[in-house]
Amino acid sequence: MTGKLPLALALAAIMAAGSGPAQAAGLPAVWPGVIGGTPGSPVASAAVALDLGSSECTGSLWRPRIVITAAHCVSDSEGIEPDVQPGDVRIYAPGADKRNGPTSIRVTQILFDPAWTSESSDDEPSERDIAFLILDAPLGTPTWMRMATPAEVIDIARNGTPVEYVGYGLTGPRNDPNADGSPVPLSLMTRLAGRYAGGMGDFSTVGDGVRGTCAGDSGGPFLAVIGGQLVYLGPLSGGLGHPCEAENDDPMDDGAVAAGMGELAQRALAAAGEGPDSPPTTCIEGADVDRACVSGMVWTYDYCWSGKRASLQVKTASGWKTVARVTGKRNGDCDRDTPYEIVFSQTATQPKASYRIVLPRQPGLRRGGVDPFTVTSG
């Protein structure tokens, strides 16, 4: 290996510490889904029901005194001032059965970016459609551990990692007079649309037109597991397709990447008396791999090689184990002697691991090649 491209690393910041997921108590054996959703999810407590007076939404507990929801749930049509006054919001306990009534905890402040409506319309939910509700007392222990960075959301979309939504919305289409909101949080498993993998501020799900979110689900959490941790992608912004809306054939839902609102998130932390986050760091280093450290758990090896077929191996107690294979592509930024770009992306799952890139003998490469490196995270 004589030429190389800049090494890329991505790792999500630790935004919140929490306990393990909790089951919602007292759920019936069968319950009508949020248009196909199911009760009893292990992450049901990630959802927080919000009664906003004239409407209802879902949120998620980030810190004991911070709930995240969608900005359109609380703002006026221009998005300049809160349409809902803090004192008018009634909040239920995380994962609660609404039939038991709301808590006595009150919202003291509502924070959102007024610019979100300037980039959106009713048909195009915005990447800024996110709001932070500051509470006067702790609501509970957060279920998810941290926010996923925009780069991790891209990786989730690219790899087809399953994500889960949890909310309290309608159990039938919006135009069905018999449809009603669920009193318990219901979940939907889905995947992100790969076409959104290049965006850094929003994401979209791949719907099937049969299961999906509806009115009352706005602001609810999208969750995924990265490196053994339950992480929060962001709140549901909206969707216009089946099964909720009959007049549109596109079943996709959209959400805002919460970690993309860094400045607003820091304001919310300060308002709740929380200190700044101290995310872990992942570093990669080797003889031919320049040391680079970035916050996150998704690391990417991106170098130019003279051969196009390569394997990624990790060292285990029993020896080297192949975890991925790729066929590189020619890249004009690579040198003529090393024309193929070799890219591997992996999630750090342990404090320290030894890896190596192995190129077998192949056309244009008379001798194989090996490039060892170490990944540390913590």
Protein Blocks (a to p, Z undefined) as FASTA:
>chain_A
ZZdcdddddddddfbdcddddddehiafbdcdeehiaehiaklmmpccddehjaccdddd
fbfmbccddfklmmcfkomacfbdfklpccddehiafknopafbdcfbdcddfklmmmgc
fklccfklccddddfbdfbdcfbfbdcdfklmmmmmmnopacddddfbdfbdfklmkbcc
dfbdcdddddddfklmmpckbccdddehlaccdehjgopacdddeehiacdfbdcfbdcb
dfkbmkbcbfcdcdddfklmmmlmmmmmmmnopacddddddddddfklccdddedjbdcd
ddddfbfbdcdddddfkbccdfbdcdddddfkbcfklmbccddddddfbfbdcddddddd
dehiabacddddddddZZ
